[in-house]
Each structure stands twice: as structure tokens, then as C-alpha cells.
Amino acid sequence: MFTANAYSATSANEPLAPATVQRREVGPHDVHIEIKYCGICHSDIHHVRSEWGPVDYPVAPGHEIAGIVTQVGEKVTKFAVGDKAGVGCLVDSCRECANCRAGREQFCVQGGGTLTFGSVDKDGNPTQGGYTTDIVVDENYTLKLPDTLPLEQAAPLLCAGITTYSPLRKWGAGEGKKVAVIGLGGLGHMAVKLAHAMGAEVTVLSQSLKKREDGLRLGAHHYRATSDPATFTELAGSFDLIINTVSAKLDLDTYLPLLTVDGAMVNVGAPAEPLSLSVFSLIMGNRSYAGSLIGSIAETQEMLDFCGTYGIGAEVEVVPADKINEAYERVLASDIRYRFVIDIDTMR
């Protein structure tokens, strides 16, 4: 074992503070990554504040990890020292269940796989995430980052990127398709960029028009305010696909009629409150309402390669480690355009 510097939470009510974590030594199939940047995801906040269930403290969150390989195990074939590498939401899975064998590790029947933080690693210790200077991960759960993207812009792709890429691909966003994105935040801005690059006609549906200029710059063709009732009458039956990126409680019966016949609305935002709908909103247009959870390791690599080809990175604000708690409050106040990324060198 070796020690890495970290920022971690010791309880649901205390701010994150400097700490250390223990990392396992590099095994035959492991990659040691010196972390350079780690994105701040809203799920980090939910977890450290115990809003999604009991937490084994102390915990260092973070699953949008970008860095440089500094050591590889003797049997590693996919990485070499000096490579850019990333780690997303998973660092392992059972590898034996039907879902793992099908390459859908995010649905591993053994508790959804081994999460980057908040799980138990194969050595029996709690997993610790990317708010740390170093991480050791099996090469099969490590991603190659595009050489064409700065590491700080690549980091949020490991969660925000794949979370929006996966449903866009699954539901066929592309040439001739009309896609609406609800919300222009950390997830929404990535959905706009990706859908535009896939060739879809993209509309942002946002509560107000205050981010309209940004939305159009990022690739949206249209930008409409959901606070204006005319939006829902004028756009009825317009969209093949709606990606809902917000975690607010929406009136689904207002949004579903915006779909074409056979259209689909997919939730990637995770509101804490239950949502309800009238089945007639689905039946009358043969519409679908679905959810989507990140993506597999292979699909995440596909997304990264796509982003490398099209030069798609996240819009980021880089902060030092001692500003993490301030960044959390700004995330909760929606005061970020569009993703905070921690400069991990400020922890060394």
C-alpha cells in the first residue's frame, strides 16, 4: 500500500478537508495514474452528504478522473507510462454475470459493479475517488483519453459525457432527427454538443432564455423557454428524442406531447422526488419514457474517441482543492458554466 493526498468528507455535515488515502500497489493488470484533474459531479455532493443512503466515512469522491500513467503492471497491454488515461464511474465489476459478459458492466448484478468511490474494492477496502493525487485501477476499467483534448476538458467526459452520449446513440440521434435537451447545465451542455456533432437538429428547453447565447454557441439550433406556455403549443409533436438532464420534478404530461409519434423521452437527471404521468401521454402517440445510466466501458471509450475526433470537450472552470467546498455551494446555486474541475496538483 502507499499513501496519496486527498480531500475527503468525514461526515454528512462537515466540509471536505485535506486528508490521505491508501492505494494498493500496482498488480499485474493494474495501471497507476497520477491524477491531474477531477470533475465535480452533482452526485459527489449527494454522496458525501448522505442524500442517497448511508455512507462509509471518510470518503474522497470524484469519478471524472483524468491523468497520466506513471506505472503499469507486468501483464498490462493497453497502456504505457506517459499515456493520458481516465477513470469514470466504475473501477471493477464481477465480470461473470450475464450483463458483465455482454459488456454492460454498469448493470452488473453484484450491486452495479465496483464504483470509483463508495464501494468495496477487491482488496476489501473502501474505494476512494478522484479527489486524490493518485489512483490504481485495473487496465480493463481504465480509459484512453484523446490526445486532441486538454485533460481538464476531458475529465467531465467520464461521467457527463457518457451519461448523455449513451442515450443519444441508443435512441438514434443523427441526421434528420430532432432532439430536445431539457436544461443547459453540466449534463445538458454536453448533450447539446454531442447531438449537434451527430448531425441532429437540436433545441434547448430551458426555464428562461438567460443562457440562450451559450446554447446557440454550443451547437443548439433553437432555444426555447419552458416558462412560456407558447413553447408547448408551438412545439407539440416536434421531437424524435427528448433528453431530460435536470433533477427537478417536471410535469411529464406537459413534456411528453412534444414528442413525435414513436418518439422517446429519456431521463438522465435524477430527481429525488417521484415523477408521475398519465399513460395516455404515452399511448396516444406510441411514445416511450425511459431512463439511462452512464454507459459501459466500451461505450465510454467509443464516446471518448468520438469527442477526440470532433474536438468536443466540456466547458470547465478549474478550481484549486481549497475551493472545493465553495464549488459545491455554487453547484447547488447553479452558478457554474458548466462543470467545475479540480486542479489536483494543488493537493500535492
C-alpha positions in Angstrom: 0.0 0.0 0.0 1.0 3.6 -0.5 -0.4 6.9 0.6 -1.9 9.6 -1.6 -3.0 13.0 -0.7 -6.8 13.7 -0.8 -9.7 15.9 0.0 -12.4 13.9 1.8 -15.6 14.1 3.8 -15.7 12.8 7.4 -19.5 13.3 7.9 -22.6 14.5 6.0 -22.4 17.8 7.8 -18.7 18.8 7.7 -16.9 20.4 4.8 -14.4 18.4 2.8 -10.8 18.8 4.1 -7.3 17.7 3.4 -6.6 14.0 4.2 -4.8 10.9 2.9 -6.0 7.7 1.4 -4.3 4.3 1.0 -3.8 2.9 -2.5 -2.9 -0.7 -3.3 0.4 -1.4 -5.0 0.3 -2.0 -8.8 -0.7 -5.5 -9.6 -0.1 -7.4 -12.8 -3.1 -5.9 -14.6 -3.1 -2.5 -12.9 -2.4 1.0 -14.1 -1.1 3.7 -11.7 -2.4 7.1 -12.7 -1.1 10.4 -11.4 -4.3 12.3 -11.4 -4.2 15.8 -12.9 -7.8 16.8 -12.9 -11.1 15.6 -11.5 -14.5 17.0 -12.3 -17.1 17.8 -9.7 -20.3 16.0 -10.4 -23.6 16.7 -8.5 -23.6 13.0 -7.5 -20.4 13.7 -5.5 -22.4 16.2 -3.4 -25.4 13.8 -3.0 -23.0 11.1 -1.8 -20.8 12.9 0.7 -24.0 14.5 2.2 -25.5 11.0 2.6 -28.5 12.1 0.5 -28.6 8.7 -1.4 -28.2 6.4 1.6 -25.7 5.5 4.3 -22.0 6.4 3.7 -18.9 4.8 4.9 -16.8 7.8 6.0 -14.3 9.1 5.4 -14.8 9.2 1.7 -13.0 11.0 -1.1 -15.5 11.4 -4.0 -14.9 12.0 -7.7 -15.4 9.9 -10.8 -14.4 12.2 -13.6 -10.7 11.5 -13.5 -8.0 12.5 -16.0 -4.3 12.0 -15.5 -1.0 10.4 -16.7 0.0 6.8 -16.4 3.2 6.5 -14.3 3.4 2.8 -13.8 1.9 -0.4 -15.3 1.7 -3.9 -14.2 3.7 -6.6 -15.9 0.7 -8.0 -17.8 -0.8 -4.7 -18.9 -1.1 -4.4 -22.7 -3.4 -1.4 -23.2 -1.4 1.3 -21.5 2.2 2.5 -21.3 3.9 5.0 -19.0 3.2 8.5 -20.2 -0.2 7.8 -21.7 -3.2 10.0 -20.9 -5.7 7.9 -19.0 -9.1 8.4 -17.4 -11.3 6.7 -14.9 -15.1 7.1 -14.8 -17.8 5.7 -12.5 -16.6 2.1 -12.4 -13.3 0.5 -11.4 -14.4 -3.1 -11.5 -17.3 -5.5 -11.7 -17.9 -9.2 -11.1 -17.1 -10.0 -14.8 -19.2 -13.2 -14.6 -22.8 -12.2 -14.6 -24.8 -12.0 -17.9 -24.6 -8.2 -18.0 -20.8 -8.2 -17.5 -20.3 -10.9 -20.1 -22.4 -8.8 -22.5 -20.2 -5.8 -21.9 -22.7 -3.8 -19.9 -20.7 -3.6 -16.6 -22.8 -0.7 -15.3 -25.6 -3.2 -14.8 -23.5 -5.8 -13.0 -25.9 -7.8 -10.8 -23.3 -7.6 -8.0 -24.6 -4.3 -6.8 -24.0 -2.5 -10.1 -20.3 -3.1 -10.1 -17.5 -1.5 -8.1 -18.0 2.2 -8.0 -15.0 4.5 -8.1 -15.9 5.7 -4.6 -18.3 4.4 -2.1 -17.9 0.7 -2.9 -15.7 -2.0 -1.6 -12.6 -2.8 -3.7 -11.3 -6.3 -4.4 -8.7 -5.9 -1.6 -11.6 -5.4 0.9 -11.0 -1.7 1.4 -13.5 1.1 0.6 -12.9 2.7 -2.8 -11.8 6.3 -2.9 -12.3 8.5 -5.8 -10.6 11.2 -7.8 -10.2 14.0 -5.2 -6.8 12.3 -4.7 -3.4 12.6 -6.2 -3.1 9.0 -7.4 -5.2 6.0 -8.2 -4.6 2.4 -9.1 -7.1 0.8 -11.5 -7.3 -2.5 -13.5 -6.5 -1.7 -17.1 -9.8 -3.1 -18.2 -11.6 -0.3 -16.4 -9.2 2.4 -17.5 -9.9 4.6 -20.5 -7.7 6.1 -23.1 -8.1 9.9 -23.3 -7.9 11.7 -26.7 -4.6 13.4 -27.4 -6.5 16.2 -29.0 -8.2 17.4 -25.8 -6.7 19.1 -22.8 -7.0 16.9 -19.7 -9.2 19.4 -17.8 -11.7 19.4 -20.7 -11.6 15.6 -21.0 -12.2 14.9 -17.3 -16.0 15.6 -17.2 -16.5 13.4 -20.3 -16.0 10.4 -17.9 -19.5 11.0 -16.4 -21.3 13.9 -18.0 -20.1 12.9 -21.5 -21.0 9.2 -21.4 -24.3 9.9 -19.5 -25.6 11.9 -22.4 -23.8 10.1 -25.3 -25.3 6.7 -24.4 -29.0 7.7 -24.8 -28.3 9.8 -27.9 -26.7 6.8 -29.5 -29.2 4.3 -28.3 -32.2 6.3 -29.5 -30.6 7.2 -32.8 -29.8 10.9 -32.7 -28.3 11.9 -36.0 -29.1 13.3 -39.4 -32.8 14.0 -40.0 -33.6 13.7 -36.3 -34.9 16.5 -34.0 -33.5 16.3 -30.5 -34.6 18.4 -27.5 -32.4 18.8 -24.4 -34.1 19.9 -21.2 -31.7 22.0 -19.2 -28.3 23.6 -20.1 -26.1 22.6 -17.2 -23.3 20.2 -16.7 -25.1 17.3 -18.4 -27.2 19.5 -20.8 -24.3 21.3 -22.4 -22.6 18.0 -23.2 -25.9 16.7 -24.7 -26.1 19.7 -27.0 -22.5 19.4 -28.1 -22.8 15.7 -28.8 -26.2 15.8 -30.5 -25.0 18.6 -32.8 -21.9 16.6 -33.7 -24.1 13.6 -34.5 -26.0 15.7 -37.0 -29.3 16.2 -35.2 -31.3 19.4 -35.2 -31.0 20.4 -31.5 -33.4 22.5 -29.4 -32.7 23.5 -25.8 -35.7 23.7 -23.5 -34.7 25.9 -20.5 -36.7 27.6 -17.9 -35.6 31.0 -19.2 -33.6 32.5 -22.1 -30.7 33.7 -20.0 -28.3 31.1 -21.4 -29.6 31.3 -25.0 -26.4 32.8 -26.4 -24.4 30.0 -24.8 -26.8 27.3 -26.1 -26.5 28.5 -29.6 -22.7 28.8 -29.4 -22.5 25.2 -28.1 -24.5 23.9 -31.0 -28.2 24.3 -30.4 -30.2 25.4 -33.4 -33.1 26.6 -31.3 -33.5 27.8 -27.7 -37.0 28.0 -26.1 -38.2 29.0 -22.6 -40.3 26.5 -20.8 -41.8 29.3 -18.7 -43.5 30.5 -21.9 -46.7 28.4 -22.5 -46.4 29.1 -26.2 -43.3 26.8 -26.2 -45.5 23.8 -25.5 -48.3 24.6 -28.0 -45.9 25.6 -30.9 -43.6 22.6 -30.4 -46.2 19.9 -29.9 -45.3 16.8 -31.9 -41.8 18.1 -32.9 -39.1 15.9 -31.4 -37.9 12.4 -32.1 -36.0 12.4 -28.8 -36.0 14.4 -25.6 -33.1 14.1 -23.2 -34.1 15.4 -19.8 -30.9 16.4 -17.9 -32.5 18.2 -14.9 -33.1 16.8 -11.5 -36.2 18.9 -10.9 -39.7 17.5 -10.6 -41.2 18.0 -14.1 -44.8 17.7 -15.2 -44.2 14.9 -17.7 -47.7 15.2 -19.2 -46.6 18.7 -20.4 -43.4 17.5 -22.0 -44.4 14.1 -23.5 -46.7 15.7 -26.1 -43.7 17.5 -27.5 -42.6 14.1 -29.0 -43.5 12.8 -32.4 -45.3 9.6 -32.9 -42.9 6.8 -31.7 -40.7 9.5 -30.0 -38.9 8.9 -26.7 -38.1 10.9 -23.7 -35.2 9.8 -21.7 -34.2 10.8 -18.1 -30.6 11.2 -17.2 -31.2 13.7 -14.5 -32.2 12.0 -11.2 -34.8 14.0 -9.2 -35.1 13.0 -5.6 -38.9 13.1 -5.8 -41.1 10.5 -7.6 -42.5 11.6 -11.0 -45.9 10.7 -12.3 -47.6 10.7 -15.7 -50.8 9.8 -17.4 -50.4 6.7 -19.6 -52.5 8.4 -22.2 -49.5 10.8 -22.8 -47.7 7.7 -24.0 -50.5 5.7 -25.6 -51.9 8.4 -27.8 -48.6 8.9 -29.6 -47.0 5.5 -29.2 -44.4 7.3 -27.2 -41.8 5.9 -24.8 -40.5 7.2 -21.5 -37.2 5.8 -20.3 -34.1 6.2 -18.2 -30.4 5.8 -19.0 -27.4 5.0 -16.7 -23.9 6.1 -17.8 -22.5 3.5 -20.3 -20.3 0.5 -20.5 -16.5 0.7 -20.5 -16.5 0.0 -24.3 -19.2 2.6 -25.0 -17.3 5.2 -22.8 -14.2 4.6 -24.9 -16.3 5.0 -28.0 -17.6 8.3 -26.7 -14.0 9.5 -25.9 -12.9 8.6 -29.4 -15.9 10.4 -30.9 -15.1 13.5 -28.8 -11.4 13.3 -29.8 -12.4 13.2 -33.5 -14.8 16.2 -33.2 -12.9 18.2 -30.7 -15.6 18.0 -28.1 -14.6 18.8 -24.5 -16.5 20.1 -21.5 -16.8 23.8 -20.7 -15.0 24.0 -17.4 -13.9 26.2 -14.6 -10.8 24.9 -13.0 -10.5 25.4 -9.2 -7.8 24.6 -6.6 -8.5 22.0 -4.0 -9.1 24.5 -1.2 -12.1 25.9 -3.2 -14.0 22.5 -3.4 -16.5 23.4 -0.7 -17.2 26.8 -2.3 -17.6 25.0 -5.7 -20.2 22.7 -4.1 -22.3 25.6 -2.9 -22.0 27.2 -6.4 -23.2 23.9 -8.0 -26.2 23.9 -5.7 -26.9 27.5 -6.7 -26.5 26.7 -10.4 -23.6 29.2 -10.5 -21.3 27.4 -12.9 -21.0 27.3 -16.7 -20.7 24.3 -17.0 -18.5 22.0 -15.0 -16.1 22.5 -12.1 -12.8 20.7 -12.4 -10.3 20.4 -9.6 -6.6 21.0 -10.3 -5.2 18.0 -8.4 -1.7 19.4 -8.4 -2.9 21.8 -5.7 -3.2 18.8 -3.4 0.4 17.7 -3.7 
